[in-house]
Amino acid sequence: MVRQELVEILDMPLDISGKDIYIWGTGNTTLLYQEGLNRLDTEGSLHITGYVDNNSGKWGQTFCDKPVISPQELKEHTNACALICSPQPQVISAVRQQLKELQVSGYHIDEAILKLHKEKVLECYDLLYDAESQEIFAHIIACRINGEYPQEKYVSSEQYFALKNFRQRNPREVFIDCGAFVGDSAERYIWKKDGVFGKIIAFEPDLQNYRALEKRTDRLKEEWNFAPEQIEIYPYGISDHSSYSKVEQDSVNNGLSSKITESSSAEGVTCRIVTIDDFIKEPFTFLKADIESYEYRMISGAQNSITKYHPLLAVCIYHNAADLYDIPLFIKSLVPEYNIQIRHHSDLLDETVLYAWID
């Protein structure tokens, strides 16, 4: 019955064919959506004409290399359709009302992306390992289409370690932490494993976060009596190719959402970008990633390692709607034997995590 309800939601009308598509909003969420939007543009399913914002200071500027226009100018485009890019129901509702007053058609961006890719969404639903994952996945899809927060019963604790397989001790385990932030996940990993593991290799490209990560790492080594080489940390980003790029620091949220960006207008500190396949020279058994929409690229740059080592995977899939189906399907194509489960770890529309493992 859950699947049928998901089908009905995805089948609800969507009228954007032939429209000039404008994204409403030029904030952090829209930046996070760029990776997904680029894939959609490449595949030919969704092309963005420009952006709309209520902030008059942004009118006439560019955002992600496309023009930013005013709501009034949007109204003058007779073939325009706006996609609201926000995870907050109150913002979505307010913009919908503004679009109604402007007499411009519009949808929440997730509604457009997920309905355009109905078959992939259902394929992802069908490959999930357990009924709980299917129910959670269907609920999150419905919430994102409707612009609503999830019900409490679908929220799990123990992010990255929600499943038994991910909490078991392994004295030879090598844990790769992509998007280490200030070392919070690494410390929780140590406590979950009672300090029993082989090595932690952590990556954090934001230098302010990295300095905090260094301090925490030093403390953990001393408190747990770890050997110096047992925890390695690097101020690098992770992607599908080795290069240098900008890190846009998140000063509002204490560095929580700092991200790599390749926009020509991006501001930030240049950092080194590496791939898992090129940089990690040893087998690893557990790969965690929360890297602000670069998870798909990370997997692409770790294909050889994933297919060779079959590590436990705990990968965030919430940063843009395309990741909700693209990442599970990509991982399953690399290792068909993977069991894939979904858990959601927030009262908001963030912290949806894919877990993959082999019996």
Sequence and secondary structure as in RCSB ss.txt:
>XXXX:A:sequence
MVRQELVEILDMPLDISGKDIYIWGTGNTTLLYQEGLNRLDTEGSLHITGYVDNNSGKWGQTFCDKPVISPQELK
EHTNACALICSPQPQVISAVRQQLKELQVSGYHIDEAILKLHKEKVLECYDLLYDAESQEIFAHIIACRINGEYP
QEKYVSSEQYFALKNFRQRNPREVFIDCGAFVGDSAERYIWKKDGVFGKIIAFEPDLQNYRALEKRTDRLKEEWN
FAPEQIEIYPYGISDHSSYSKVEQDSVNNGLSSKITESSSAEGVTCRIVTIDDFIKEPFTFLKADIESYEYRMIS
GAQNSITKYHPLLAVCIYHNAADLYDIPLFIKSLVPEYNIQIRHHSDLLDETVLYAWID
>XXXX:A:secstr
 HHHHHHHHHTS    TT EEEEE  SHHHHHTHHHHHHHHHHTS  EEEEE S GGGTTSEETTEEEE HHHHH
H TTEEEEE  S HHHHHHHHHHHHHHT EEEEHHHHHHHHTHHHHHHHHHH SSHHHHHHHHHHHHHHHHT   
 GGGB SSTT  SGGGTS  TT EEEEES TTSHHHHHHHHHTTT  SEEEEE   HHHHHHHHHHHHHHHHHHT
  GGGEEEE  EE SS EEEEEE  TTTTTTT EEE  TT  SEEEEEE HHHH  S  SEEEE  TT HHHHHH
TTHHHHHHH  EEEEE  SSTTHHHHHHHHHHHH TT EEEEEE  SSS  EEEEEE  
